[in-house]
Amino acid sequence: MANISDYKIATLGSHTALQILKGAKDEGFETICICQKDKKRPYESYGVADQIIEIDAFKDFFKIEQQLIDQNAIIIPHGSFVAYLGHEKVSQIKAMHYGTKGILEWESDRSKEREWLLDADIKLPKIFDNPEDIDRPVIIKFHGALGGKGYFIANTPEEFHSKYKKYEGTEGHEEFVIQEYIVGVPVYTHYFYSRLTGELEIMGFDKRYESNADSIGRVAAKDQVDVGIETTYTITGNVPIVLRESLLPQAFEMGDRVVEASQKLADGGLFGPFCLEGIIDPMLNYYVFEISARIVAGTNPYVHGSPYTWLRYDEPMSTGRRLARDIKMAIEQNQIEKVLG
């Protein structure tokens, strides 16, 4: 029988790396953290990395990839892989990779993402193909895992063109989606689907703390106008949520449908951690505006587990530890190929 001592867990030093590496160590794995120079201190301080490999920038990942292959390391993807490497580069990774690489293409392209969610019968906000069609509040979102950076709200075509001027022609802002702005409570649902057990789990919920959208209420409306404050949505942190219990069946059903629909998109489909990101309106309609097809930073408040993982496991179980356990089970059952893609 294969042994977990034959493998190591590796990830980029960013996003959810502390949680991933801590969870891997809790499950008995040796860990590797790939850090940008001068950014290794958190991983040393918290003692989560048995080995730290420094590179100048995350785009230099492929320069050290052979070191990972030589150590039989399994790469755990997170938002920084998508943001700094892009799904095309991720698809070229030769080291063992947890999760289906092909599914990240559907996450990275908002048009493909919408096609996927519609096929899963998920309620989505209206999309405007042309700025001239804007007839209600909309939010403009740029493609890729940018953490909300640069998103802005417009109410009319004129306001769109005025605000977009400062982004026009700049890298990373060429492609965007114009999405209906739904008023309600942001709720991000953290899921885990195991190909080994065939079961979907809800790991927890969060909302993002966005600058300056979540602090602008401290400034009087008159002062906002006087100083010309524009609302921005750059994510700075995450706030835990316990969802109204009567909404849990709906959340499970949504996750089931997303997994089922994913199996038509890429060989292996979606498995491991993922997140549906949306808004619950006053009528308790759950509108989903985005899916993250890998672990999300909203799981970071739950390094010791969430109320939901305590119900199921009765022991500390972060999403990072849950995926390490999935890998451990696969190794011990000689089914490692089921968790690689």
Helices and strands as residue ranges (DSSP letters): G 4-6, E 8-12, H 17-26, E 30-36, H 41-45, E 51-55, G 58-60, H 61-70, E 73-75, H 79-84, H 86-90, E 96-97, H 103-108, H 110-119, E 127-128, G 131-133, E 138-142, E 152-154, H 157-164, E 176-180, E 185-193, E 200-212, G 216-218, H 221-227, E 233-241, G 245-247, H 248-262, E 272-280, E 286-292, G 297-302, H 307-313, H 319-332, G 336-339
